[in-house]
Structure formats: structure tokens, C-alpha cells
Amino acid sequence: MNYALLKSTALAIAGAALFGFSGPAAAQNAGACLITKTDINPFFVKMKEGATAKAQELGVQLSTYAGKVDGDHETQVQAIETCIASGAKGILIAASDTKAIVPVVQKARDAGLLVIALDTPLEPIDAADATFATDNFKAGELIGKWAAATLGDEAQNAKIAMLDLTPSQPSVDVLRDQGFMTGFGIDAKDANVIGDEDDPRIVGHDITNGNEEGGRKAMENLLQRDPEINVVYTINEPAAAGAYEALQSFGKTDVLIVSVDGGCPGVQNVKEGIIGATSQQYPLLMASLGIEAIAKFAETGEKPKPTEGLDFFDTGVNLVTDKPVEGVESINSEEGLARCWG
């Protein structure tokens, strides 16, 4: 039985029950804004597709905005200001700087807009009215546990490169990074800070801006620090692709790469053995549920509620690998490809 698919279906049904309402007529004249980190990362492309399709279905007028690159905070601030001025009912945002964005988010909420964080929780998380996201700590923890179990006794001698996102350390960056280290069995020290651990197995951290070029440069930098790196954690699959290119150029073909995203190219890389394991997210679900929530809010004023026991609405995560290990639940690349996005 396909338990992962059942879980995803259950999440979708739960979302429909939570955010369901009378139909397109209820949402007429409701305006919504989607603000993503970039418009080129496949993750955010799929998020935009999900929001657009659901907005068309429900009769919501959707405007979309994106930063020029991952980390472009100012463009996101300008987008929120535009949404407030346009009279939108709600904003869906994947924030580049999860702390600095809070004042303008509060301005939007004070103006009566519903603000929902997608994928990346704000800091503090209750700075938004709601958050629809993968459990990013769990996503990191799954790949950390898998990597440690795959290495077995040699995990004690690992040399690990940490390829993170941006210098501002947005929450999604911190959660995945700290989750990986926790899963691998490394004391992450302050769970809210990247890079304060003192475990000698960590060769170092570098930033990738979540793209292939950044992943390549970060990997080159860390290989110059220690050419014996044998485990690479990456914030996402574009960064993993860049890291793989750099490793190949150094003649290193036996390095374990793990990542997070679960996009079709990334899962294909799992199938081909380029990435050992990745944690699959569901951005289309995040965005479609967000649009449903804004439509419901426009109709009734009701705000969405988090998953029971959590401070966000959990849209699910599955580990994808063709080399399963005992004690870490996973799906294979064939199933991952059937469920992937982008």
C-alpha cells in the first residue's frame, strides 16, 4: 500500500475541510498576492503554478512577485507595500529575510490583510497569521539520519561540508542545517544559529544562494579547505547539482550528497546516483492551500489553524532514496518521480 500517497491525499482532504467554502462566487473581488524568493528556482515556479491554478478555480485575483535573486529582501518589501495599496485581502510569502521582513508584514496585518508564510517561517513564527510549510527541521533530520546510517561506523570519521543558503540565515536555512546535524548525531549547540557547533567532523559552512553556481563555488571553497570531504549537505537540489559539478572537477566520485526539495530533476539525480537521498516537499500544496485560506478569510474573516500539536500547518515530507536504511522511512525514486514537481 502506498502510505506516502495516502498521507498526501489525507493532507489535501484535511486542507479542503479546513479551508473549504461555498465556491468561486464567495471569492469574487478577493485579491491575493504571492511573493516568492525568486522566479527561476523550480520550487517557486511550482508554488506559483499551484497558487495560479487555485486562484483561477476560486475566482481570486492573484498578483505575483519575486526577488531578483534568493536573498533579495528589498524587492519583497516593495511587493508587500504594493499589495497593501492594491487592497488585497491576503499575502502568501516565502521570505528571503525572515527577521527583517517582520515590520512590513505587521503593517500589512494592521491594514487588515491575512499574511501566510509559505515554506519559510517568519521569526518569530507568529509574525504571520499562519505558516504552511514542510517540517524543515524534520526534512534535514531525515537526510542526516540516512547519511549517518549509510556510513555506519565510518560516520565517526566523516568530513562534512555544509552548503547553506544566505548570510542572513533565514529560518528555513537554519532548520534544515540544524536538522541535518541532529540527525547525523552532531551537537548543533544553539539550534537557532548556523555554524556555532564545534564537532571536528564539520569541515565548514559556505553559502550557495540556493542556486547551482553558488553550490559549485561553495563546494570549491570547502574542498580547498579540506580535499578529503566525503559528505555534503546542501540546502536544496540546485545547490546539490553545483556541488556535484565541483566534486567531479576535483576527481571526487565517492562523496555522499544529500539535499532537500524533491523536485523532478533532483529526484532524477537520486535515481542516477548523483544525490544519495533528498527530502521531498510539496510546494504546490502549500500554495493552493494558501489561496483557499485567503478566499475563506475574504468570505468569513476566519483565519487558518495549524496542524494539531504544531505552530504551523504541516504539508508533509518524504525521504527519497534508492538505498534505504533500517530505521529511516523512505520512498524510492520511482515513487518520488511520480509525486515530484517542476
C-alpha positions as CSV (number, residue, x, y, z in Angstrom):
1,M,0.0,0.0,0.0
2,N,1.3,3.5,-0.9
3,Y,1.2,5.0,2.6
4,A,3.1,8.2,1.5
5,L,0.4,8.9,-1.2
6,L,-2.3,8.2,1.3
7,K,-0.7,10.7,3.6
8,S,-0.6,13.3,0.9
9,T,-4.2,12.7,0.0
10,A,-5.2,13.0,3.6
11,L,-3.4,16.3,3.8
12,A,-5.2,17.6,0.8
13,I,-8.6,16.4,2.2
14,A,-7.8,18.0,5.5
15,G,-6.9,21.2,3.8
16,A,-10.2,21.2,1.9
17,A,-12.1,20.6,5.1
18,L,-10.1,23.3,6.9
19,F,-10.4,26.0,4.2
20,G,-13.4,24.9,2.2
21,F,-16.2,27.3,1.4
22,S,-19.1,27.8,-0.9
23,G,-17.2,28.3,-4.2
24,P,-15.9,30.8,-6.7
25,A,-18.7,33.3,-6.1
26,A,-17.6,33.6,-2.5
27,A,-14.2,34.8,-3.6
28,Q,-15.2,37.3,-6.2
29,N,-13.4,40.6,-5.8
30,A,-10.9,39.0,-3.4
31,G,-7.3,39.9,-4.3
32,A,-4.3,37.9,-3.2
33,C,-0.5,38.3,-3.6
34,L,2.1,35.6,-3.9
35,I,5.7,36.8,-3.1
36,T,8.5,34.3,-3.6
37,K,12.2,34.5,-3.2
38,T,12.9,34.1,-7.0
39,D,11.0,33.2,-10.1
40,I,13.7,30.8,-11.5
41,N,14.1,28.2,-8.8
42,P,11.8,25.3,-9.8
43,F,10.4,25.1,-6.2
44,F,9.0,28.6,-6.5
45,V,7.9,28.1,-10.1
46,K,5.8,25.2,-8.9
47,M,4.5,27.3,-6.0
48,K,3.4,29.9,-8.5
49,E,1.6,27.3,-10.6
50,G,-0.2,25.9,-7.6
51,A,-1.4,29.4,-6.5
52,T,-2.4,30.4,-10.0
53,A,-4.4,27.3,-10.7
54,K,-6.3,27.5,-7.4
55,A,-6.9,31.3,-7.8
56,Q,-8.5,30.6,-11.2
57,E,-10.6,27.9,-9.8
58,L,-11.9,30.0,-6.9
59,G,-12.2,33.3,-8.7
60,V,-9.4,35.0,-6.7
61,Q,-7.5,37.8,-8.4
62,L,-3.8,36.8,-8.0
63,S,-0.8,39.1,-8.4
64,T,2.7,37.5,-8.2
65,Y,6.1,39.0,-7.3
66,A,9.6,37.6,-6.8
67,G,13.0,38.7,-5.7
68,K,15.7,39.1,-8.3
69,V,17.8,36.5,-6.5
70,D,17.4,34.5,-3.4
71,G,18.1,36.9,-0.6
72,D,16.6,40.0,-2.3
73,H,14.8,41.4,0.7
74,E,14.1,44.9,-0.6
75,T,12.1,43.7,-3.6
76,Q,9.9,41.7,-1.3
77,V,9.3,44.7,1.0
78,Q,8.2,46.7,-2.1
79,A,5.9,43.9,-3.1
80,I,4.1,43.9,0.2
81,E,3.7,47.7,0.1
82,T,2.2,47.3,-3.4
83,C,-0.2,44.6,-2.1
84,I,-1.4,46.8,0.8
85,A,-2.0,49.7,-1.6
86,S,-3.9,47.5,-4.1
87,G,-6.5,46.5,-1.5
88,A,-5.6,42.8,-1.5
89,K,-7.2,40.5,1.1
90,G,-4.1,38.4,1.7
91,I,-0.5,37.7,1.0
92,L,1.4,34.5,0.6
93,I,5.1,35.0,1.1
94,A,8.3,32.9,1.1
95,A,10.5,35.4,2.8
96,S,14.2,35.9,2.0
97,D,15.0,37.6,5.3
98,T,12.7,36.1,7.9
99,K,13.5,38.7,10.6
100,A,13.8,41.9,8.6
101,I,10.5,41.4,6.8
102,V,8.5,41.4,10.0
103,P,7.8,45.1,10.3
104,V,6.3,45.4,6.8
105,V,4.4,42.2,7.4
106,Q,2.9,43.8,10.6
107,K,2.0,46.8,8.5
108,A,0.0,44.6,6.2
109,R,-1.7,42.8,9.0
110,D,-2.6,46.1,10.6
111,A,-4.2,47.1,7.3
112,G,-6.4,44.0,7.5
113,L,-4.6,41.6,5.2
114,L,-4.2,38.0,6.0
115,V,-0.5,37.1,5.8
116,I,0.6,33.5,5.3
117,A,4.2,32.3,5.3
118,L,4.9,29.6,2.7
119,D,7.8,27.1,3.2
120,T,9.9,29.6,5.3
121,P,8.5,30.5,8.8
122,L,9.0,34.1,9.9
123,E,10.9,34.9,13.0
124,P,9.0,34.8,15.3
125,I,6.7,32.4,13.6
126,D,3.6,34.2,14.9
127,A,4.7,37.4,12.9
128,A,2.5,35.8,10.2
129,D,-1.1,34.9,10.7
130,A,-0.3,31.3,9.6
131,T,2.5,29.2,8.1
132,F,2.1,26.4,5.5
133,A,5.3,24.5,5.2
134,T,7.3,21.3,5.3
135,D,8.6,20.5,8.7
136,N,12.0,21.8,7.6
137,F,13.8,20.5,10.7
138,K,12.4,17.0,10.0
139,A,13.5,17.3,6.4
140,G,17.0,18.0,7.5
141,E,16.9,15.3,10.2
142,L,15.8,12.6,7.7
143,I,18.8,13.2,5.4
144,G,21.1,13.4,8.4
145,K,19.9,10.1,9.8
146,W,20.1,8.5,6.4
147,A,23.7,9.7,5.8
148,A,24.9,8.5,9.2
149,A,23.2,5.1,8.8
150,T,24.7,4.8,5.3
151,L,28.2,5.4,6.6
152,G,27.7,3.1,9.6
153,D,30.8,3.1,11.8
154,E,32.6,5.4,9.4
155,A,30.2,8.2,10.4
156,Q,32.5,8.9,13.3
157,N,35.3,9.8,10.8
158,A,33.1,11.8,8.4
159,K,34.3,15.0,6.9
160,I,31.2,17.1,6.2
161,A,30.7,20.2,4.0
162,M,27.6,22.2,4.9
163,L,26.3,24.2,1.9
164,D,23.8,26.7,3.3
165,L,21.6,29.4,1.8
166,T,22.4,33.1,2.6
167,P,24.3,35.1,5.2
168,S,21.0,36.3,6.9
169,Q,20.3,32.7,7.9
170,P,16.5,32.6,7.2
171,S,14.5,30.2,9.3
172,V,14.4,27.5,6.5
173,D,18.2,27.6,6.3
174,V,18.6,27.2,10.0
175,L,16.0,24.5,10.4
176,R,17.4,22.3,7.6
177,D,21.0,22.8,8.7
178,Q,20.4,22.1,12.3
179,G,18.1,19.2,11.5
180,F,20.8,17.5,9.4
181,M,23.3,17.8,12.1
182,T,20.9,16.5,14.7
183,G,20.0,13.5,12.5
184,F,23.7,12.8,11.9
185,G,24.4,12.8,15.6
186,I,26.2,16.1,15.9
187,D,25.6,18.5,18.7
188,A,24.2,21.6,16.9
189,K,24.7,23.8,20.1
190,D,22.3,26.8,19.6
191,A,19.5,25.5,17.5
192,N,18.8,29.0,16.2
193,V,22.3,29.7,14.8
194,I,24.3,28.2,11.9
195,G,28.0,27.5,12.4
196,D,28.4,27.5,16.2
197,E,29.0,23.8,16.5
198,D,32.4,22.5,17.5
199,D,32.3,19.0,16.1
200,P,35.6,18.3,14.2
201,R,33.6,16.4,11.5
202,I,32.2,19.7,10.2
203,V,34.8,21.0,7.7
204,G,32.9,24.2,7.3
205,H,29.9,26.1,6.1
206,D,29.5,28.2,2.9
207,I,26.6,29.9,1.2
208,T,25.1,29.0,-2.1
209,N,22.1,31.4,-2.6
210,G,20.2,28.3,-3.4
211,N,21.4,28.0,-6.9
212,E,23.8,25.9,-9.0
213,E,26.5,28.4,-9.4
214,G,26.5,29.1,-5.7
215,G,26.7,25.4,-4.9
216,R,29.7,25.0,-7.2
217,K,31.6,27.9,-5.7
218,A,30.8,26.9,-2.1
219,M,31.9,23.3,-2.8
220,E,35.2,24.5,-4.4
221,N,35.9,26.8,-1.3
222,L,35.3,23.9,1.1
223,L,37.4,21.4,-0.9
224,Q,40.3,23.9,-0.8
225,R,39.9,23.8,3.0
226,D,39.8,20.0,3.1
227,P,40.0,17.9,0.0
228,E,39.0,14.8,2.0
229,I,35.4,15.8,2.3
230,N,33.2,12.7,2.0
231,V,29.7,14.0,3.0
232,V,28.0,17.1,1.5
233,Y,24.8,18.6,3.0
234,T,23.0,21.0,0.6
235,I,20.2,23.4,1.3
236,N,18.4,22.4,-1.9
237,E,18.8,20.5,-5.1
238,P,20.1,23.3,-7.4
239,A,22.9,23.8,-4.8
240,A,23.5,20.0,-4.9
241,A,23.9,20.0,-8.6
242,G,26.5,22.7,-8.4
243,A,28.3,20.8,-5.6
244,Y,28.4,17.6,-7.8
245,E,30.0,19.5,-10.7
246,A,32.7,20.9,-8.4
247,L,33.3,17.4,-6.9
248,Q,33.7,15.9,-10.4
249,S,36.2,18.6,-11.4
250,F,38.3,17.6,-8.3
251,G,38.1,14.0,-9.4
252,K,36.0,13.0,-6.3
253,T,33.4,10.4,-7.3
254,D,32.6,8.7,-4.0
255,V,31.2,11.6,-1.9
256,L,27.8,11.2,-0.3
257,I,25.5,14.2,-1.3
258,V,22.1,14.8,0.5
259,S,19.6,17.5,-0.1
260,V,16.1,18.9,0.3
261,D,13.4,19.7,-2.2
262,G,12.1,16.7,-4.1
263,G,11.8,18.4,-7.5
264,C,11.8,16.2,-10.6
265,P,15.4,17.0,-11.6
266,G,16.5,16.3,-8.0
267,V,14.7,13.0,-7.8
268,Q,16.1,12.1,-11.2
269,N,19.6,12.8,-9.7
270,V,18.7,10.4,-6.9
271,K,17.8,7.7,-9.5
272,E,21.1,8.3,-11.3
273,G,23.1,8.2,-8.0
274,I,24.2,11.8,-8.1
275,I,22.3,12.6,-4.9
276,G,22.1,9.8,-2.3
277,A,18.9,11.0,-0.7
278,T,16.6,14.0,-0.7
279,S,13.7,15.1,1.4
280,Q,10.7,15.8,-0.8
281,Q,8.4,18.8,-0.2
282,Y,5.1,19.7,-1.8
283,P,5.1,23.4,-2.8
284,L,2.0,23.2,-5.0
285,L,0.0,22.0,-2.0
286,M,1.4,24.8,0.2
287,A,0.4,27.5,-2.4
288,S,-3.0,26.0,-3.2
289,L,-4.0,25.8,0.5
290,G,-2.8,29.3,0.9
291,I,-5.1,30.6,-1.8
292,E,-8.0,28.6,-0.3
293,A,-7.3,30.2,3.1
294,I,-7.3,33.8,1.7
295,A,-10.6,33.1,-0.1
296,K,-12.1,31.7,3.1
297,F,-10.8,34.8,5.0
298,A,-12.3,37.1,2.4
299,E,-15.7,35.4,2.8
300,T,-15.9,34.9,6.6
301,G,-12.9,36.6,8.3
302,E,-11.8,33.2,9.6
303,K,-8.0,32.5,9.8
304,P,-6.4,29.1,9.2
305,K,-5.4,26.9,12.1
306,P,-2.1,25.0,12.5
307,T,-1.7,21.2,12.5
308,E,-2.6,19.9,15.9
309,G,0.5,20.0,18.2
310,L,2.5,22.3,15.9
311,D,2.7,26.0,15.3
312,F,2.4,25.7,11.5
313,F,0.2,23.7,9.0
314,D,2.4,20.7,8.0
315,T,2.2,20.0,4.3
316,G,4.3,16.8,4.6
317,V,7.8,15.5,3.7
318,N,9.1,12.1,2.5
319,L,12.7,10.9,2.2
320,V,13.5,9.8,-1.3
321,T,16.3,7.3,-1.8
322,D,17.1,4.1,-3.7
323,K,19.3,2.9,-0.9
324,P,17.0,2.6,2.1
325,V,18.4,2.1,5.6
326,E,16.9,0.5,8.6
327,G,15.1,2.9,10.9
328,V,14.6,5.7,8.4
329,E,11.3,5.5,6.5
330,S,11.7,6.4,2.8
331,I,10.2,6.1,-0.7
332,N,12.2,5.1,-3.8
333,S,13.0,7.3,-6.8
334,E,10.2,5.8,-8.9
335,E,7.6,6.9,-6.3
336,G,9.4,10.2,-5.9
337,L,9.2,10.9,-9.6
338,A,5.5,10.1,-9.6
339,R,5.0,12.7,-6.9
340,C,7.6,15.3,-7.9
341,W,7.1,18.8,-9.2
342,G,8.7,21.1,-11.7
